[in-house]
Amino acid sequence: MRSRYVAYALGYDDYVLATWHVSTRPCSLELGPEPRPSWIGLSIKRHEQYGEDRAVVEFVARYKVGGRAHRMQESSRFVRENDRWFYVDGEVALQP
């Protein structure tokens, strides 16, 4: 989760896509219209592992756009294949 956050913050689209499970991975990323957000913090709120190969991570990411701060809260689902964790999907709640 933390590595994906850093990849979003630095604009490493290739890494974000490479860590996305093939069953739900988009063909390309649309990281949003200009101006791009300035990511300013990540807090992991909850982590639960289900068996050996499934997990949920709930987090809050903070960012600014045009000087205004925002929060994005998500419960993300991950699956492990060949000893690597992949993002599957999540439920997002955007908050001003």
N, C-alpha and C positions, 0 to 999 in steps of 0.2 A: 504494500500500500504506500509506504513512504517513498519508495523508488518511483512509483507512478506519479505521485505528487510532484516530486522534483523534476521528473520529465515534463510534466505539464508546465511547471513554473519556468523551465528553461527552453520550452518549445521543441522538445525532442519527440516529435510526432512518431518517428519510426519505433522508438522504444515503447511508447504507449501502445501502438498497434501490435508490437511483438509480444507484449504481455497480456494481450486480450485474447480470450479463448476463441478458437476458430469458429465455433458454432454461433457466436454473436458478434464477431469482429466486423466493423464496417470496412468498406473498401478504402476509404480515406477518412481523415479527420477534418472536421470543420470546428476549429477551436474558438470560433466566435468572431464577430465583426470587429473591425478596428474601432477604437483602440483596444489592444489586447489587455487582458487583466494583469495586474501586478499582484502576484500571489504573496501573501504576507504571513501565513501561518497554517499549521495543520495540528489538529488535536484528535487523537484516537480515543473514542468514547467507549467502545466495546469491541471485544474480539471473542468469537465463539467458534470452536472447531467441532465439526460433526464427523466423527469417524476419522479415518486417516487422510481423506482426500477432499473434504469440503469444509469451507469456513465462511463466516460472515464477519465483516469489519464495518463498524459504524464510526464515522468520522465527521468532523467539522473542518472545512477549509475556509480560510478568510482571504479575501482579495479586495483590491481597489480598482475601480474604473472611473477615470475622470475625477479623481480625488475623493470619490465617495466609496465608503467601505461596505462590503457585502459579506454574507455568510452562506455557505452551501453545506447542507447536511445530507449525508447519504449513508444508506445501509447497502454495502457492496457484497456480492456473492463471489466467492473464488472457488476454483477447483484445482487440484494438484494432479498433474500428469507427468510421468517421467521425472519425478522429483522437482518439478517446477510449478509454481503457482501461477494461475491465469485468472484474470478478471472475467467474470461471466456477464453480470448485469447488476443493476442496483436501483434502489428507490431513492429519488432525489427530492429534497425540499429546499428550494431557494428562499433565502430570507434577506430582506434589506438590512 
